Amino acid sequence: MNNRKRLVVLGGGESGVGAAILGKDKGMEVFLSDFGQIPERYRQQLEAEGIEWEQGQHTLERILSADEVVKSPGIPPTAPVMKAIAEKGIPVISEIEMAGRFTDAKMVCITGSNGKTTTTLLTYHILREAGINVGLAGNVGRSLALQVARTPHDVYVIELSSFQLENMYEFKANIAVMLNITPDHLDRYDYKMDNYVKAKFRIIRNLTSEDAFIFWQDDPTIQRQLEQIATEARLFPFAEHEEHQSHAWVDDAGELVFDTSETSLKMPRAELSLNGLHNLYNSMAAGLSACLLDIKKEDIRRALSDFEGVEHRLEPAGTVDGVRYINDSKATNVNSCWYALESMPKGTVLILGGKDKGNDYSEIEPLVREKVKAIVCMGKNNSKLISYFGGIVDQIRDTHSLDEAMAACHEIARPGDTVLLSPCCASFDLFSSYEDRGRQFKQAVAAMK
């Protein structure tokens, strides 16, 4: 009789294939099912490992025979297959939850509506440059499960979205970082902000008095939630200027101060490689994490000053005829665009548009009035943007392709102006991903030179 645990993995992407391989290595009977098409490289990986898989369908009979299901973060709980699994009472976990069972490595887990990729990569950069055996996982890097199975590390830096946090139960961070919480993905959470906030706060589940919670002190949503819940973790808030109980801030002399029991240091804010207020907060969160891991002061200072930024996040795309072009395609929500505009000069031509996730544009309205001379809408349906911003900017253009949008920007922008692609929206109406959108934008700028 076969007593092996039956593991079903839903989703044949990076996280799903990693979970399947870890399950196989731990002696489980593994079946992977993807309702869409599995990319070629992952199909080859599954074949090489001898793992059974299917694509283009979910064979319910096989799925419902599972002892446990690992679900890709992108599959909503409302999907028919998930409802069937729930009715059968089969436990559903995330790839991160599964991987956590099989490692004693230290976990630095980072979430937030904005800035988490930059902060994750910056934290990873500091630790790697300091000689730590560190892995990068979650939304960036390789699957945590695959690394635990095949290339184990002493420390993992993990970027976690609310979707990944939904199916985490026993998993525990050693350092949990929350950068900010603003409305995003509300279509996934019944359009209730409270549901989204609760999903984000799962990052501090299971924290003990030996663990740390790093967060932005001036985020009203985080503060409200902290008043309603209890955590044993040590708290390490950060703020632009020193406040009550701050552990990172900028002093009156322009020095960035980190103050923890493990490590304390100062460095001139001007030496940070990343500019803008939002990047100051990202640098504070990464620096505090490094301090708590007892990284040497000189290693922290050096890494914070030589880090190269993230593609598609306020990335310079070139200057043409005296006009500066900035690729911020990763801004798929309104708050991301706010951060981008906050660091822009007056005379900015702003490219907005894409798949609207229930956006409220009032958050960026004051910055648009102050800094934006024209808006170029780039999407299949721009009516919501045009009706909102029509009376707010002097010029607004309705375009339905990148070529049309670039032609409009070229016509409007004058030497000294900035063209900013910071769309506020998902990319799926015209592009395959925000990376695809950003790369096409950069190619279009290069073609204009």
Salt bridges, closest charged atoms under 4 A:
ASP25 OD2 - ARG150 NE 2.77
GLU40 OE1 - ARG43 NH2 2.46
GLU49 OE1 - LYS24 NZ 2.77
GLU49 OE2 - ARG150 NH1 2.92
GLU52 OE1 - ARG62 NH1 2.84
GLU68 OE1 - LYS5 NZ 2.84
GLU68 OE1 - ARG101 NH1 2.84
GLU129 OE2 - ARG128 NE 3.88
GLU166 OE1 - ARG188 NH2 3.01
ASP184 OD2 - HIS185 NE2 3.31
ASP184 OD1 - LYS357 NZ 2.96
ASP194 OD2 - LYS198 NZ 3.12
ASP211 OD2 - LYS172 NZ 2.85
GLU240 OE2 - HIS241 NE2 3.79
ASP251 OD2 - LYS266 NZ 3.59
GLU262 OE2 - ARG234 NH2 3.08
ASP299 OD1 - ARG302 NH2 3.27
ASP306 OD1 - HIS125 NE2 2.71
GLU311 OE2 - HIS312 NE2 3.38
GLU311 OE1 - ARG439 NH2 3.25
GLU311 OE2 - LYS442 NZ 2.78
GLU315 OE2 - LYS442 NZ 2.94
ASP328 OD1 - ARG313 NH1 3.14
ASP356 OD2 - LYS384 NZ 3.15
GLU365 OE2 - ARG369 NH2 2.86
ASP398 OD1 - HIS400 NE2 3.40
GLU411 OE2 - ARG397 NH2 2.95
ASP417 OD2 - LYS373 NZ 2.63
